Amino acid sequence: MANVTLNVTDAKGQATGTVEAPEALFGVSAEDVQAHIPLIHQVVIAQLAAARQGTHATKTRGMVSGGGKKPWKQKGTGRARQGSIRAPQWYHGGTVFGPQPRDYSQRTPKKMKAAALRYALSDRANAGRVAVVEFAITEPSTKAAVAALAPITADTFTTVVFTRDNINEWLSVRNIPTVHPIFVDQLNTYDVITSQYVVFTKEAFEAFVAAKTEPKEA
């Protein structure tokens, strides 16, 4: 299985070399990606559903205060019979079949999430929109981060992947409106497909490949 070659640039956006990325992670064919769009869609929908709080609530007639007294007698008034001014047909009455707190999360198998991420990354790599950058930032600097990213991403929305040791790099990009920073252990399908480019720090790329290709313990 042949690897995929990704470009590596330095802090000034100049090409410094290439790295080999596993074909299983970044080299799935465009036809195979197209065939698995429903899988990507299902995983993204599940992720968005899990992010919903589900705390919406309306009051039923039993939850609205007041209304304990019958408005008027049952018969003899010529009006429709009523039992409570908090019934749904009354102004300030309860709500019928309104939203109640619920859990929107969906169960998504780990293998489905992993496969969707592979297809999403491969789609970006097939379009030449995955890169590796050696920031080499010794102290937080948004200007330095822009100089490193602009030659690659051309000011389009980009997901930049860091390790948790890339503190200066993280602080440097967090104020750039077109950049979504994320740690490598949090990388997910949604953040890949909503970005035009995916940029890894060299450390993050190595950590991601190692985590996804290391053999599983029996």
Beta strands, then each sheet from edge to edge (+ up, - down):
strand 1: 4-9
strand 2: 15-21
strand 3: 130-133
strand 4: 158-162
strand 5: 179-183
strand 6: 197-201
sheet 1: 2+ 1- 3- 6- 4- 5-
end
